[in-house]
Amino acid sequence: MLVEMKVEGLLFDPRSNMYILLLRETEGTSTLPIWIGKPEADSIALALGKVMTPRPLTHDLVKNMIENLKMRISRIVITDLLENTYYALIYLTDGKKEVPVDSRPSDAVAVALRTNAAILVEDSILEQRNSDELEDWLKNLRPEDFGNIM
């Protein structure tokens, strides 16, 4: 079963020197942290802030190409978690058929935010995460952990 999620925010993890994309269930309380790189975090932050750049960035380019091909993104799905690596698919449609395209979750989310596509996660992924461990981690966050990513 698929669970609809929304971007709750971006955090900086000083231990790994990476950013954390935090997804939260739209109709519930489940959360899913995904560690991502700075370029993807910057792109997601720009999309969340609805910041327009003078020239298209990579995720804007993807959006523009899809639109110019008369297609749209119907949804993105985070499909699997294998050895601490998440996998995702971007579903493109022309209204007649739908085509899944392999993607990193961070890129899929960055494109989904630009196209207002639904962000979905397989419920089995949420079940794999130890919710008590995650809850403890979230409770111990400090304001400085949120850092400025721009």
Backbone torsions as a table, in degrees:
resi	resn	phi	psi	omega
1	MET	NA	145.8	179.8
2	LEU	-98.4	142.0	179.8
3	VAL	-116.5	127.3	178.4
4	GLU	-78.1	135.9	-177.8
5	MET	-126.2	164.2	172.4
6	LYS	-133.3	159.2	177.7
7	VAL	-77.3	117.5	178.8
8	GLU	-83.8	-33.6	179.7
9	GLY	165.1	-177.8	177.4
10	LEU	-124.2	136.8	179.2
11	LEU	-125.5	156.1	173.2
12	PHE	-105.3	130.1	178.0
13	ASP	-103.0	101.3	-177.0
14	PRO	-65.9	-22.6	179.5
15	ARG	-67.9	-40.6	-178.2
16	SER	-101.1	-7.9	-176.2
17	ASN	59.4	34.1	178.2
18	MET	-126.7	170.0	178.3
19	TYR	-101.8	154.8	179.9
20	ILE	-119.0	120.5	172.3
21	LEU	-86.5	119.0	-177.6
22	LEU	-105.7	115.0	176.7
23	LEU	-100.9	142.7	177.6
24	ARG	-129.2	139.7	178.6
25	GLU	-59.3	133.9	-178.5
26	THR	-72.1	-32.2	-178.0
27	GLU	-116.3	39.4	-178.8
28	GLY	-176.7	-159.7	-175.0
29	THR	-119.2	-0.1	-178.7
30	SER	-66.3	141.8	176.3
31	THR	-125.7	156.1	179.3
32	LEU	-139.8	110.3	175.3
33	PRO	-88.6	135.4	177.8
34	ILE	-129.1	120.5	179.2
35	TRP	-75.8	129.9	-176.4
36	ILE	-135.9	167.7	179.2
37	GLY	-82.4	166.4	-179.0
38	LYS	-62.2	-44.0	-179.3
39	PRO	-59.6	-40.5	179.5
40	GLU	-69.5	-39.4	177.4
41	ALA	-61.7	-43.3	177.9
42	ASP	-60.7	-43.9	-179.1
43	SER	-64.3	-42.1	178.3
44	ILE	-65.7	-41.2	178.8
45	ALA	-62.0	-41.0	177.3
46	LEU	-62.2	-42.4	179.7
47	ALA	-66.8	-42.1	178.9
48	LEU	-62.5	-38.7	179.8
49	GLY	-83.2	-0.6	-178.3
50	LYS	52.5	40.5	179.4
51	VAL	-84.8	126.5	177.3
52	MET	-94.1	132.9	177.9
53	THR	-99.3	155.5	-178.4
54	PRO	-61.6	-32.4	178.4
55	ARG	-130.0	152.7	-177.8
56	PRO	-66.1	134.6	171.2
57	LEU	-84.6	176.2	-173.6
58	THR	-54.9	-46.2	-178.0
59	HIS	-71.4	-29.4	173.3
60	ASP	-67.8	-40.1	178.3
61	LEU	-60.5	-44.9	178.0
62	VAL	-58.6	-47.6	178.7
63	LYS	-57.9	-47.8	-178.8
64	ASN	-63.0	-40.5	179.2
65	MET	-63.5	-45.0	-179.8
66	ILE	-61.4	-45.9	179.8
67	GLU	-64.2	-40.6	179.9
68	ASN	-68.2	-22.3	175.2
69	LEU	-87.2	9.0	179.0
70	LYS	61.3	38.3	177.0
71	MET	-121.6	173.1	173.9
72	ARG	-146.1	162.3	176.0
73	ILE	-91.4	119.2	-179.3
74	SER	-81.7	-34.4	179.9
75	ARG	-173.6	163.7	168.6
76	ILE	-121.3	146.4	-178.2
77	VAL	-132.6	124.5	170.9
78	ILE	-83.3	113.4	-164.5
79	THR	-100.1	-26.9	-171.9
80	ASP	-156.8	159.0	173.4
81	LEU	-134.7	109.8	-179.3
82	LEU	-127.0	121.8	178.8
83	GLU	50.6	48.1	178.4
84	ASN	65.9	18.1	176.1
85	THR	-118.3	127.4	178.0
86	TYR	-88.3	150.6	177.7
87	TYR	-125.5	148.1	-178.9
88	ALA	-143.5	162.2	174.2
89	LEU	-128.8	140.4	170.7
90	ILE	-104.3	124.2	-179.4
91	TYR	-97.8	116.8	177.3
92	LEU	-100.0	144.1	176.5
93	THR	-140.1	148.7	173.0
94	ASP	-108.0	9.7	-177.9
95	GLY	96.0	-16.5	-179.9
96	LYS	-111.9	-44.2	178.7
97	LYS	-134.9	158.1	-178.3
98	GLU	-117.9	137.6	-177.3
99	VAL	-124.9	123.8	175.9
100	PRO	-83.9	138.6	178.8
101	VAL	-124.3	126.1	179.8
102	ASP	-61.4	140.5	-177.6
103	SER	-155.5	157.7	166.4
104	ARG	-76.5	144.6	180.0
105	PRO	-56.3	-39.1	-178.5
106	SER	-62.9	-41.5	177.7
107	ASP	-68.1	-40.7	179.2
108	ALA	-61.1	-44.3	179.5
109	VAL	-65.7	-42.5	179.2
110	ALA	-59.0	-39.6	178.5
111	VAL	-74.1	-40.7	179.7
112	ALA	-59.8	-40.3	179.6
113	LEU	-63.9	-32.6	-179.8
114	ARG	-78.5	-19.4	-175.8
115	THR	-116.3	4.9	-177.7
116	ASN	57.5	32.5	178.2
117	ALA	-82.1	150.0	177.9
118	ALA	-66.6	142.6	175.9
119	ILE	-107.3	115.1	-176.0
120	LEU	-121.2	150.9	178.8
121	VAL	-133.2	136.4	173.3
122	GLU	-61.5	131.4	-177.6
123	ASP	-62.1	-25.2	178.6
124	SER	-63.7	-28.4	178.0
125	ILE	-68.9	-43.3	179.4
126	LEU	-63.9	-35.6	179.1
127	GLU	-69.5	-29.0	179.8
128	GLN	-69.2	-28.5	-178.2
129	ARG	-76.0	138.0	177.6
130	ASN	-81.7	104.1	-173.3
131	SER	-63.7	-34.6	178.9
132	ASP	-64.1	-43.3	178.9
133	GLU	-62.8	-42.9	179.7
134	LEU	-65.8	-44.2	179.5
135	GLU	-59.2	-44.4	178.2
136	ASP	-60.9	-43.3	-179.2
137	TRP	-62.5	-45.2	-179.3
138	LEU	-65.3	-37.9	179.9
139	LYS	-65.5	-29.3	-177.2
140	ASN	-89.9	4.4	178.0
141	LEU	-66.4	142.8	176.5
142	ARG	-111.3	158.2	-179.8
143	PRO	-54.6	-36.6	-179.4
144	GLU	-68.9	-16.3	177.3
145	ASP	-69.6	-20.2	-178.3
146	PHE	-79.5	-23.0	172.3
147	GLY	41.2	160.6	177.6
148	ASN	-97.1	118.8	-176.3
149	ILE	-96.0	-3.2	-177.5
150	MET	-97.6	NA	NA
